[in-house]
């Protein structure tokens, strides 16, 4: 974990080197309406688990861009909510120790079809998980909380995002 001054210096240096300022991405929280399971994908660079996400696209709404990312990264097709269900933050790794702060606007997507062949098939893994399992696999606390919001609370059992690590 770095201190705020180091983060600020890295941000300033990154801006000088032409790095994009902090940005807004869109993401699709893909859910199977029948089982309630969540679809996660791995990132291409680090292999960590996340939801399909990417930069907004010209000519598409934020929800439309999130829906396109779900198709490209996970092969998922379905109905997406135009209204965002929430946002979370993460630090995008750029290399050479630099990071870019990013806010992801998340849209809930009810998956109706999962394609066998899709654009990034050979670059990522995908997995259907219960909300509890999915929350355990993702790193950003804000994303954990959004996923936990899908999990039905069982009496006396804390949600995964409430557990101490």
C-alpha positions in Angstrom: 0.0 0.0 0.0 1.4 3.4 -0.9 0.9 6.7 0.9 -1.2 9.6 -0.6 1.9 11.7 -1.4 3.4 8.9 -3.5 0.1 8.4 -5.3 -0.1 12.1 -6.0 3.5 12.2 -7.3 2.9 9.2 -9.5 -0.3 10.8 -10.8 1.6 14.1 -11.6 4.4 12.2 -13.3 2.0 10.1 -15.3 0.2 13.2 -16.5 3.5 14.7 -17.6 4.3 11.5 -19.5 0.9 11.7 -21.3 -1.1 9.3 -19.2 -4.8 9.7 -19.3 -6.3 11.5 -16.3 -8.6 9.5 -14.0 -11.4 8.2 -16.0 -14.8 6.7 -16.1 -15.4 3.2 -17.4 -18.6 1.2 -17.7 -19.1 -2.4 -16.5 -21.8 -5.0 -16.8 -22.7 -7.0 -13.7 -24.0 -10.1 -15.6 -26.5 -12.3 -13.7 -28.3 -15.5 -14.6 -31.9 -14.8 -13.9 -32.7 -18.4 -13.2 -29.9 -19.2 -10.7 -28.9 -15.8 -9.5 -25.2 -16.6 -10.4 -22.8 -13.9 -11.4 -20.6 -14.1 -14.5 -17.0 -13.0 -13.9 -14.1 -12.8 -16.3 -10.3 -12.6 -15.8 -8.3 -9.5 -16.8 -5.9 -9.9 -19.7 -2.9 -8.4 -17.9 -3.0 -9.8 -14.3 -5.6 -12.6 -14.6 -7.6 -11.3 -11.6 -11.3 -11.7 -11.5 -13.7 -8.9 -12.4 -16.8 -8.0 -14.3 -16.7 -7.1 -18.0 -15.8 -3.5 -18.3 -14.2 -0.9 -20.6 -14.2 2.7 -21.8 -17.4 4.4 -23.0 -18.0 4.1 -26.7 -18.9 6.8 -29.2 -22.4 6.4 -30.4 -23.5 4.2 -27.5 -25.1 4.9 -24.2 -23.2 4.0 -21.1 -25.4 0.9 -20.7 -25.0 0.1 -24.4 -21.2 0.2 -24.0 -21.3 -2.0 -20.9 -23.5 -4.5 -22.9 -20.9 -4.5 -25.7 -18.1 -5.2 -23.2 -20.1 -8.1 -21.8 -20.4 -9.6 -25.3 -16.7 -9.0 -26.3 -15.1 -10.1 -23.0 -17.5 -12.8 -21.8 -19.7 -13.8 -24.8 -22.8 -12.7 -22.8 -25.9 -11.4 -24.4 -29.0 -10.2 -22.6 -31.1 -7.3 -21.3 -29.2 -4.5 -19.6 -30.6 -1.8 -17.3 -30.1 1.8 -18.6 -29.9 3.1 -15.1 -26.6 2.4 -13.3 -26.9 0.2 -10.2 -23.8 1.8 -8.6 -20.1 2.7 -9.0 -16.8 1.4 -7.7 -13.2 2.5 -7.9 -10.0 0.7 -8.7 -6.5 1.5 -9.8 -5.7 0.4 -13.3 -2.1 -0.9 -13.6 -0.2 0.8 -16.4 3.2 -0.7 -16.0 6.4 0.8 -14.5 4.7 1.0 -11.2 2.2 3.6 -12.4 -1.6 3.3 -11.9 -4.6 5.2 -13.1 -7.5 5.8 -10.8 -10.7 4.7 -12.5 -14.4 4.9 -11.6 -16.6 2.1 -13.1 -20.3 2.8 -13.6 -22.0 -0.6 -13.3 -25.2 -1.7 -15.1 -27.1 -4.9 -14.2 -27.4 -7.3 -17.1 -29.8 -10.3 -17.2 -27.9 -12.8 -19.3 -30.1 -14.7 -21.8 -27.4 -16.3 -24.0 -23.8 -17.2 -23.5 -21.9 -17.5 -26.8 -19.4 -20.3 -27.2 -17.3 -18.1 -29.5 -16.6 -14.5 -28.7 -14.0 -11.8 -29.4 -11.7 -12.2 -26.4 -12.3 -16.0 -25.8 -8.6 -16.9 -25.9 -7.5 -14.0 -23.8 -9.8 -14.5 -20.7 -11.4 -17.1 -18.5 -15.0 -16.8 -17.5 -16.9 -18.4 -14.6 -20.5 -18.5 -13.2 -20.4 -18.1 -9.4 -22.8 -17.6 -6.6 -22.8 -13.9 -5.5 -20.9 -15.0 -2.3 -18.2 -16.8 -4.4 -18.0 -13.9 -6.8 -17.6 -11.3 -4.0 -14.8 -13.4 -2.6 -12.9 -13.5 -5.9 -13.0 -9.8 -6.8 -10.6 -7.3 -5.2 -12.2 -3.8 -5.2 -14.3 -3.3 -2.1 -16.9 -1.3 -4.0 -17.4 -4.1 -6.5 -17.7 -6.6 -3.6 -20.4 -4.5 -2.1 -22.4 -4.3 -5.4 -22.2 -8.1 -5.8 -23.1 -8.6 -2.2 -26.3 -6.6 -2.9 -27.4 -9.5 -5.1 -26.9 -12.2 -2.5 -30.0 -13.1 -0.4 -29.2 -12.6 3.2 -29.5 -15.7 5.4 -30.4 -15.2 9.0 -27.3 -15.1 11.2 -24.9 -15.3 8.2 -22.9 -12.1 7.2 -22.6 -11.3 3.6 -19.1 -11.9 2.1 -18.3 -8.2 1.9 -18.9 -8.0 5.7 -16.4 -10.7 6.5 -13.1 -9.7 8.0 -10.1 -10.7 5.9 
